[in-house]
Amino acid sequence: MEEKDLIRSLNWFYSLEIEQVDLYKSQARAATDIYLRQALTRVAAMEQEHVINLEAEISRRGATPTRLGAIIAPLLGVATGTILNWTNTRTLLWANITLEEKAMADYKRLILKVAEKPLFNLLWSHLIDEDLHAAWFSNKLKELDRLALH
């Protein structure tokens, strides 16, 4: 993979992760269920770790993280989080699962193109975190479905 294409991809993930941080923080602030609030807060913190990792990787390669991502992504995250907060918990979880699945698919595509060990391992780490987030949201959704039947 050419360096400029790699930087473009890393900036895409940088922006996506910033958006996810603000999305989950916004959702956590509005959550009335304490377990959901705590989980969203923890997921936001993990996504923030991804932002820091990606920013460091982009800088290590002599590039600058996209300013557009740093400005627009938080706004999108808060806006999306606010809109989802107007819906119900099921819709919020479904949207989060969809977002995490998109991130996972994108990480998988990039991993297949990267052989360089430190970056390869970093991307795998992020992919696994996204998978864990999707699994938690999915399990919570199943729990809500079970409770609705009783």
Backbone as a chain_set.jsonl record, in Angstrom:
{"seq": "MEEKDLIRSLNWFYSLEIEQVDLYKSQARAATDIYLRQALTRVAAMEQEHVINLEAEISRRGATPTRLGAIIAPLLGVATGTILNWTNTRTLLWANITLEEKAMADYKRLILKVAEKPLFNLLWSHLIDEDLHAAWFSNKLKELDRLALH", "coords": {"N": [[0.855, -1.171, 0.0], [0.581, 2.17, -0.856], [2.186, 4.943, 0.752], [0.796, 7.438, 0.891], [-1.823, 6.617, 0.453], [-2.16, 4.994, 2.653], [-1.937, 6.872, 4.738], [-4.22, 8.367, 4.156], [-6.18, 6.439, 4.693], [-5.681, 5.979, 7.429], [-6.338, 8.502, 8.413], [-9.053, 8.488, 7.815], [-9.973, 6.559, 9.662], [-9.183, 7.866, 11.982], [-10.906, 10.115, 11.965], [-13.383, 8.764, 12.048], [-13.201, 7.462, 14.536], [-13.052, 9.648, 16.289], [-15.603, 10.683, 15.879], [-17.104, 8.556, 16.912], [-16.366, 8.649, 19.624], [-17.578, 11.052, 20.506], [-20.218, 10.511, 19.861], [-20.855, 8.318, 21.569], [-20.348, 9.462, 24.08], [-22.31, 11.442, 24.115], [-24.609, 9.848, 24.017], [-24.29, 8.487, 26.433], [-24.59, 10.54, 28.314], [-27.31, 11.012, 28.116], [-28.485, 8.624, 28.778], [-30.697, 6.754, 30.793], [-30.618, 4.355, 32.055], [-28.398, 2.996, 34.267], [-26.422, 1.023, 33.847], [-26.207, 0.921, 31.058], [-25.388, 3.568, 30.653], [-22.868, 3.557, 31.946], [-21.558, 1.62, 30.394], [-21.558, 2.833, 27.826], [-19.987, 5.05, 28.405], [-17.561, 3.791, 28.977], [-17.055, 2.574, 26.499], [-16.759, 4.877, 24.94], [-14.38, 5.839, 26.071], [-12.6, 3.847, 25.285], [-12.72, 4.205, 22.531], [-11.574, 6.716, 22.439], [-8.977, 6.076, 23.098], [-8.297, 4.807, 20.731], [-8.345, 7.003, 18.994], [-6.158, 8.467, 19.984], [-4.093, 6.602, 19.501], [-4.184, 6.43, 16.678], [-3.676, 9.068, 15.937], [-1.051, 9.302, 16.861], [0.207, 7.399, 15.225], [-0.179, 8.469, 12.655], [1.253, 10.856, 12.945], [3.786, 9.781, 13.501], [4.459, 8.886, 11.031], [5.116, 11.174, 9.783], [3.084, 12.81, 8.957], [0.175, 14.937, 9.296], [-2.612, 14.67, 11.387], [-5.875, 14.802, 10.027], [-7.383, 17.945, 9.912], [-9.962, 18.465, 9.251], [-11.297, 16.162, 10.057], [-10.92, 16.401, 12.798], [-12.465, 18.585, 13.357], [-15.036, 18.353, 12.106], [-15.894, 15.686, 12.688], [-16.412, 15.496, 15.569], [-18.692, 17.119, 15.725], [-20.496, 15.742, 14.093], [-20.687, 13.39, 15.58], [-21.867, 14.267, 18.019], [-24.251, 15.341, 17.001], [-25.457, 13.085, 15.779], [-25.62, 11.416, 18.021], [-27.361, 12.934, 19.616], [-29.701, 12.945, 18.05], [-30.237, 10.179, 18.008], [-30.716, 9.862, 20.709], [-33.246, 10.839, 20.94], [-34.76, 8.79, 20.13], [-35.64, 5.397, 20.894], [-34.133, 3.042, 23.224], [-33.635, 0.604, 21.951], [-33.432, 1.317, 19.203], [-31.238, 3.011, 19.343], [-29.213, 1.193, 20.159], [-29.252, -0.573, 17.976], [-28.405, 1.173, 15.931], [-25.837, 1.752, 16.878], [-24.648, -0.792, 16.722], [-24.67, -1.134, 13.951], [-22.917, 0.933, 13.179], [-20.546, 0.077, 14.452], [-20.158, -2.35, 13.109], [-19.624, -1.4, 10.531], [-17.208, -0.053, 11.002], [-15.672, -2.269, 11.735], [-15.629, -3.748, 9.332], [-14.238, -1.954, 7.703], [-11.78, -1.797, 9.081], [-10.942, -4.47, 8.762], [-10.562, -4.563, 5.97], [-8.392, -2.773, 5.684], [-6.438, -4.019, 7.252], [-5.841, -6.261, 5.714], [-4.251, -5.118, 3.802], [-2.004, -4.211, 5.034], [1.172, -5.036, 6.104], [3.138, -4.415, 7.809], [4.453, -4.772, 10.982], [4.118, -3.271, 13.649], [1.942, -1.525, 13.058], [0.08, -3.278, 11.931], [-0.555, -4.898, 14.168], [-1.685, -2.919, 15.834], [-3.967, -2.161, 14.359], [-5.368, -4.584, 14.415], [-5.89, -4.731, 17.156], [-7.629, -2.55, 17.482], [-9.725, -3.426, 15.825], [-10.629, -5.699, 17.228], [-11.546, -4.473, 19.593], [-13.691, -2.989, 18.504], [-15.31, -5.079, 17.695], [-15.908, -6.228, 20.178], [-17.407, -4.126, 21.255], [-19.626, -4.091, 19.505], [-20.632, -6.624, 20.076], [-21.362, -6.334, 22.786], [-23.36, -4.353, 22.585], [-25.183, -5.77, 21.012], [-25.816, -7.936, 22.697], [-27.057, -6.522, 24.771], [-29.256, -5.545, 23.404], [-30.583, -7.968, 22.84], [-31.189, -8.683, 25.458], [-33.028, -6.671, 26.127], [-35.044, -7.37, 24.346], [-35.795, -9.877, 25.384], [-36.775, -9.072, 27.882], [-38.958, -7.583, 27.067], [-40.709, -9.531, 26.256], [-41.662, -10.613, 28.55]], "CA": [[0.0, 0.0, 0.0], [1.375, 3.398, -0.909], [2.15, 5.72, 1.991], [-0.267, 8.455, 0.86], [-3.092, 5.899, 0.617], [-2.201, 4.56, 4.046], [-2.243, 8.069, 5.543], [-5.638, 8.673, 3.903], [-6.96, 5.45, 5.442], [-5.517, 6.253, 8.863], [-7.129, 9.704, 8.704], [-10.457, 8.069, 7.801], [-10.231, 5.94, 10.963], [-9.031, 8.944, 12.975], [-12.173, 10.864, 11.958], [-14.442, 7.862, 12.495], [-13.063, 7.223, 15.973], [-13.459, 10.891, 16.972], [-17.067, 10.731, 15.808], [-17.631, 7.565, 17.844], [-16.164, 9.153, 20.991], [-18.614, 12.04, 20.823], [-21.505, 9.819, 19.777], [-21.087, 7.537, 22.783], [-20.441, 10.389, 25.219], [-23.636, 12.059, 24.031], [-25.578, 8.828, 24.399], [-24.118, 8.204, 27.859], [-25.174, 11.642, 29.094], [-28.773, 10.935, 28.071], [-28.964, 7.299, 29.192], [-31.306, 6.683, 32.119], [-30.181, 3.064, 32.599], [-27.033, 3.223, 34.749], [-25.499, 0.083, 33.215], [-26.007, 1.417, 29.693], [-24.593, 4.8, 30.764], [-21.488, 3.183, 32.262], [-20.998, 0.918, 29.231], [-21.301, 3.834, 26.782], [-18.843, 5.854, 28.865], [-16.366, 2.957, 28.799], [-16.832, 2.438, 25.049], [-16.209, 6.174, 24.502], [-12.979, 5.898, 26.514], [-11.833, 2.949, 24.406], [-12.629, 4.872, 21.223], [-10.605, 7.804, 22.615], [-7.662, 5.436, 22.989], [-8.071, 4.602, 19.3], [-8.011, 8.322, 18.44], [-4.779, 8.77, 20.399], [-3.214, 5.685, 18.77], [-4.15, 6.799, 15.258], [-2.985, 10.36, 15.852], [0.375, 9.022, 17.032], [0.681, 6.674, 14.038], [-0.134, 9.436, 11.552], [2.381, 11.748, 13.237], [5.013, 8.982, 13.369], [4.72, 8.769, 9.601], [5.464, 12.491, 9.276], [1.889, 13.488, 8.455], [-0.642, 15.609, 10.298], [-4.008, 14.202, 11.372], [-6.772, 15.699, 9.3], [-8.098, 18.966, 10.684], [-11.377, 18.309, 8.927], [-11.805, 15.13, 10.957], [-10.908, 16.897, 14.174], [-13.496, 19.622, 13.5], [-16.35, 17.87, 11.673], [-16.272, 14.425, 13.326], [-17.105, 15.675, 16.849], [-20.023, 17.677, 15.475], [-21.327, 14.641, 13.602], [-20.92, 12.478, 16.696], [-22.846, 14.865, 18.933], [-25.535, 15.45, 16.285], [-26.025, 11.741, 15.652], [-25.975, 10.976, 19.367], [-28.547, 13.675, 20.052], [-30.852, 12.424, 17.294], [-30.537, 8.827, 18.512], [-31.255, 9.987, 22.063], [-34.679, 11.129, 20.811], [-35.428, 7.532, 19.805], [-35.645, 4.501, 22.056], [-32.866, 2.341, 23.47], [-33.461, -0.422, 20.909], [-32.957, 1.99, 17.992], [-29.894, 3.481, 19.648], [-28.321, 0.034, 20.129], [-29.189, -1.044, 16.586], [-27.558, 2.122, 15.192], [-24.463, 1.551, 17.344], [-24.177, -2.052, 16.142], [-24.425, -0.858, 12.534], [-21.694, 1.736, 13.104], [-19.417, -0.778, 14.819], [-19.949, -3.31, 12.018], [-18.976, -0.659, 9.442], [-15.821, 0.146, 11.424], [-15.004, -3.561, 11.667], [-15.403, -4.073, 7.919], [-13.175, -1.07, 7.214], [-10.521, -2.24, 9.688], [-10.552, -5.728, 8.109], [-10.03, -4.239, 4.636], [-7.074, -2.166, 5.813], [-5.519, -5.035, 7.782], [-5.418, -7.111, 4.6], [-3.311, -4.369, 2.974], [-0.874, -3.768, 5.856], [1.993, -6.144, 6.592], [4.062, -3.82, 8.783], [4.061, -5.343, 12.266], [3.465, -2.472, 14.703], [0.646, -1.021, 12.594], [-0.77, -4.458, 11.781], [-1.045, -5.245, 15.508], [-2.548, -1.838, 16.298], [-5.248, -2.274, 13.658], [-6.049, -5.754, 14.97], [-6.362, -4.357, 18.479], [-8.814, -1.709, 17.292], [-10.782, -4.283, 15.277], [-11.167, -6.532, 18.316], [-12.339, -3.581, 20.447], [-14.953, -2.691, 17.814], [-16.094, -6.309, 17.747], [-16.425, -6.331, 21.542], [-18.468, -3.115, 21.409], [-20.801, -4.577, 18.778], [-21.174, -7.772, 20.816], [-22.028, -5.844, 23.989], [-24.606, -3.711, 22.155], [-26.066, -6.838, 20.546], [-26.307, -8.65, 23.883], [-27.991, -5.628, 25.469], [-30.472, -5.535, 22.589], [-31.248, -9.251, 23.098], [-31.727, -8.604, 26.809], [-34.242, -5.847, 26.046], [-36.066, -8.165, 23.656], [-36.279, -10.89, 26.338], [-37.577, -8.392, 28.895], [-40.212, -7.142, 26.455], [-41.58, -10.698, 26.117], [-42.197, -11.004, 29.865]], "C": [[0.9, 1.233, 0.0], [1.147, 4.231, 0.349], [1.01, 6.739, 2.008], [-1.645, 7.808, 1.023], [-3.259, 5.416, 2.058], [-2.552, 5.732, 4.961], [-3.713, 8.446, 5.378], [-6.523, 7.718, 4.707], [-6.87, 5.702, 6.948], [-6.313, 7.492, 9.271], [-8.627, 9.398, 8.69], [-10.819, 7.471, 9.162], [-10.125, 6.958, 12.087], [-10.342, 9.716, 13.094], [-13.319, 10.012, 12.487], [-14.394, 7.664, 14.009], [-13.428, 8.467, 16.784], [-14.978, 10.988, 17.004], [-17.677, 9.754, 16.81], [-17.478, 8.021, 19.295], [-17.313, 10.084, 21.363], [-20.018, 11.457, 20.748], [-21.804, 9.108, 21.099], [-21.139, 8.403, 24.035], [-21.816, 11.038, 25.268], [-24.718, 11.072, 24.472], [-25.496, 8.537, 25.898], [-24.762, 9.288, 28.723], [-26.698, 11.536, 29.161], [-29.333, 9.62, 28.606], [-29.531, 7.346, 30.612], [-30.944, 5.372, 32.82], [-28.713, 3.2, 32.994], [-26.024, 2.279, 34.092], [-25.187, 0.519, 31.786], [-25.13, 2.667, 29.716], [-23.121, 4.47, 31.006], [-20.818, 2.484, 31.079], [-20.659, 1.906, 28.112], [-20.112, 4.72, 27.144], [-17.545, 5.083, 28.659], [-16.033, 2.792, 27.31], [-16.245, 3.737, 24.499], [-14.737, 6.293, 24.879], [-12.095, 5.003, 25.645], [-11.66, 3.578, 23.022], [-11.637, 6.035, 21.294], [-9.18, 7.264, 22.555], [-7.312, 5.195, 21.523], [-7.669, 5.92, 18.633], [-6.549, 8.648, 18.742], [-3.786, 7.892, 19.629], [-3.067, 6.096, 17.308], [-3.432, 8.131, 15.051], [-1.471, 10.149, 15.954], [0.948, 8.329, 15.799], [0.802, 7.61, 12.832], [1.062, 10.368, 11.736], [3.714, 11.028, 13.068], [5.431, 8.854, 11.904], [5.009, 10.128, 8.954], [4.299, 13.264, 8.693], [1.156, 14.145, 9.624], [-2.059, 15.046, 10.234], [-4.922, 15.262, 10.76], [-7.48, 16.678, 10.231], [-9.593, 18.852, 10.446], [-12.006, 17.275, 9.863], [-11.901, 15.616, 12.388], [-12.005, 17.933, 14.413], [-14.895, 19.056, 13.223], [-16.81, 16.632, 12.451], [-16.938, 14.613, 14.696], [-18.52, 16.219, 16.681], [-20.979, 16.59, 14.998], [-21.672, 13.673, 14.731], [-21.976, 12.998, 17.654], [-24.221, 14.937, 18.271], [-26.213, 14.083, 16.18], [-26.46, 11.21, 17.013], [-27.237, 11.64, 19.869], [-29.8, 13.156, 19.352], [-31.237, 11.04, 17.806], [-31.099, 8.863, 19.922], [-32.744, 10.315, 22.047], [-35.475, 9.865, 20.484], [-35.489, 6.686, 21.071], [-34.317, 3.741, 22.145], [-32.608, 1.288, 22.4], [-32.882, 0.198, 19.634], [-31.524, 2.468, 18.171], [-28.899, 2.322, 19.553], [-28.156, -0.5, 18.71], [-28.276, -0.135, 15.761], [-26.09, 1.947, 15.589], [-23.862, 0.268, 16.767], [-23.815, -1.836, 14.67], [-23.133, -0.07, 12.35], [-20.463, 0.892, 13.418], [-19.12, -1.795, 13.715], [-19.276, -2.649, 10.814], [-17.503, -0.451, 9.779], [-15.047, -1.169, 11.321], [-14.687, -3.941, 10.222], [-14.263, -3.229, 7.352], [-11.819, -1.469, 7.792], [-10.036, -3.531, 9.011], [-9.942, -5.465, 6.732], [-8.62, -3.664, 4.731], [-6.045, -3.18, 6.319], [-4.985, -5.921, 6.656], [-4.359, -6.438, 3.727], [-2.034, -3.984, 3.718], [-0.118, -4.989, 6.379], [2.92, -5.692, 7.721], [3.589, -4.122, 10.206], [3.48, -4.363, 13.292], [2.081, -1.974, 14.286], [-0.35, -2.165, 12.452], [-1.389, -4.828, 13.132], [-1.982, -4.183, 16.076], [-3.932, -1.941, 15.665], [-6.044, -3.472, 14.156], [-6.632, -5.437, 16.34], [-7.633, -3.52, 18.391], [-9.989, -2.532, 16.778], [-11.434, -5.108, 16.383], [-11.997, -5.685, 19.278], [-13.692, -3.287, 19.81], [-15.883, -3.908, 17.854], [-16.698, -6.501, 19.142], [-17.553, -5.326, 21.788], [-19.751, -3.609, 20.739], [-21.45, -5.737, 19.53], [-21.914, -7.314, 22.073], [-23.372, -5.211, 23.616], [-25.629, -4.758, 21.72], [-26.647, -7.618, 21.722], [-27.31, -7.809, 24.66], [-29.324, -5.579, 24.723], [-31.263, -6.83, 22.802], [-31.882, -9.265, 24.484], [-33.03, -7.792, 26.824], [-35.374, -6.599, 25.376], [-36.656, -9.229, 24.598], [-37.192, -10.239, 27.393], [-38.922, -7.947, 28.342], [-41.207, -8.301, 26.315], [-42.23, -11.073, 27.444], [-43.113, -9.964, 30.422]], "O": [[1.859, 1.317, 0.767], [0.062, 4.224, 0.93], [0.332, 6.891, 3.024], [-2.532, 8.382, 1.655], [-4.361, 5.429, 2.607], [-3.379, 5.589, 5.862], [-4.376, 8.803, 6.351], [-7.499, 8.142, 5.327], [-7.878, 5.642, 7.653], [-6.896, 7.526, 10.355], [-9.386, 9.981, 9.465], [-11.841, 7.827, 9.75], [-10.9, 6.912, 13.042], [-10.832, 9.945, 14.2], [-14.133, 10.482, 13.282], [-15.426, 7.696, 14.679], [-14.042, 8.358, 17.845], [-15.567, 11.331, 18.029], [-18.655, 10.084, 17.483], [-18.375, 7.799, 20.108], [-17.943, 9.921, 22.409], [-20.905, 11.871, 21.494], [-22.879, 9.28, 21.674], [-21.898, 8.106, 24.958], [-22.412, 11.169, 26.337], [-25.631, 11.433, 25.215], [-26.523, 8.36, 26.554], [-25.398, 8.993, 29.734], [-27.304, 11.93, 30.158], [-30.533, 9.517, 28.86], [-28.916, 7.91, 31.517], [-30.964, 5.299, 34.049], [-27.87, 3.488, 32.144], [-24.896, 2.682, 33.81], [-24.032, 0.488, 31.36], [-24.23, 2.808, 28.889], [-22.236, 5.028, 30.357], [-19.646, 2.729, 30.794], [-19.584, 1.82, 27.517], [-19.324, 5.093, 26.275], [-16.544, 5.649, 28.218], [-14.869, 2.862, 26.917], [-15.33, 3.7, 23.676], [-13.934, 6.795, 24.092], [-10.969, 5.371, 25.312], [-10.589, 3.494, 22.421], [-10.937, 6.31, 20.319], [-8.284, 7.919, 22.023], [-6.16, 5.362, 21.122], [-6.758, 5.948, 17.805], [-5.799, 9.056, 17.855], [-2.759, 8.381, 19.159], [-1.961, 6.109, 16.767], [-2.671, 8.292, 14.097], [-0.706, 10.759, 15.208], [2.061, 8.643, 15.376], [1.776, 7.543, 12.082], [1.798, 10.634, 10.785], [4.668, 11.605, 12.548], [6.615, 8.729, 11.592], [5.132, 10.226, 7.733], [4.5, 14.266, 8.008], [1.489, 13.925, 10.789], [-2.643, 14.954, 9.154], [-4.739, 16.462, 10.967], [-8.1, 16.278, 11.217], [-10.393, 19.114, 11.343], [-13.098, 17.482, 10.392], [-12.844, 15.285, 13.106], [-12.428, 18.134, 15.552], [-15.821, 19.258, 14.009], [-17.977, 16.537, 12.832], [-17.94, 13.953, 14.971], [-19.435, 15.827, 17.406], [-22.127, 16.522, 15.439], [-22.802, 13.195, 14.828], [-22.876, 12.261, 18.055], [-25.234, 14.633, 18.9], [-27.404, 13.95, 16.461], [-27.535, 10.626, 17.145], [-28.088, 10.992, 20.478], [-30.835, 12.953, 19.987], [-32.416, 10.757, 18.016], [-31.879, 7.988, 20.297], [-33.434, 10.09, 23.042], [-36.704, 9.862, 20.55], [-35.398, 7.207, 22.183], [-33.49, 3.806, 21.236], [-31.464, 1.104, 21.985], [-31.942, -0.345, 19.054], [-30.7, 2.346, 17.265], [-27.849, 2.464, 18.927], [-27.048, -0.838, 18.294], [-27.462, -0.623, 14.977], [-25.204, 1.987, 14.735], [-22.696, 0.25, 16.37], [-22.774, -2.302, 14.205], [-22.342, -0.377, 11.458], [-19.451, 0.985, 12.723], [-17.956, -2.069, 13.421], [-18.447, -3.272, 10.15], [-16.641, -0.653, 8.924], [-13.901, -1.184, 10.873], [-13.585, -4.407, 9.932], [-13.422, -3.733, 6.608], [-10.818, -1.479, 7.075], [-8.847, -3.665, 8.72], [-8.931, -6.066, 6.369], [-7.748, -4.028, 3.942], [-4.904, -3.189, 5.857], [-3.809, -6.285, 6.653], [-3.644, -7.118, 2.99], [-1.088, -3.488, 3.107], [-0.701, -5.865, 7.018], [3.419, -6.512, 8.491], [2.471, -3.775, 10.586], [2.383, -4.631, 13.781], [1.148, -2.002, 15.088], [-1.514, -2.018, 12.824], [-2.597, -5.043, 13.229], [-2.969, -4.517, 16.732], [-4.947, -1.823, 16.352], [-7.263, -3.387, 14.305], [-7.756, -5.839, 16.644], [-8.592, -3.748, 19.129], [-11.118, -2.361, 17.237], [-12.659, -5.197, 16.454], [-13.048, -6.133, 19.735], [-14.721, -3.327, 20.484], [-17.094, -3.769, 18.028], [-17.859, -6.889, 19.272], [-18.538, -5.644, 22.453], [-20.829, -3.553, 21.331], [-22.676, -5.822, 19.611], [-22.977, -7.847, 22.393], [-24.393, -5.492, 24.244], [-26.813, -4.635, 22.031], [-27.839, -7.926, 21.738], [-28.308, -8.334, 25.155], [-30.388, -5.573, 25.34], [-32.486, -6.788, 22.93], [-32.979, -9.793, 24.666], [-34.008, -8.187, 27.458], [-36.53, -6.484, 25.783], [-37.867, -9.453, 24.607], [-38.238, -10.784, 27.747], [-39.918, -7.933, 29.065], [-42.416, -8.073, 26.261], [-43.241, -11.776, 27.461], [-43.647, -10.135, 31.518]]}, "num_chains": 1, "name": "protein.A"}
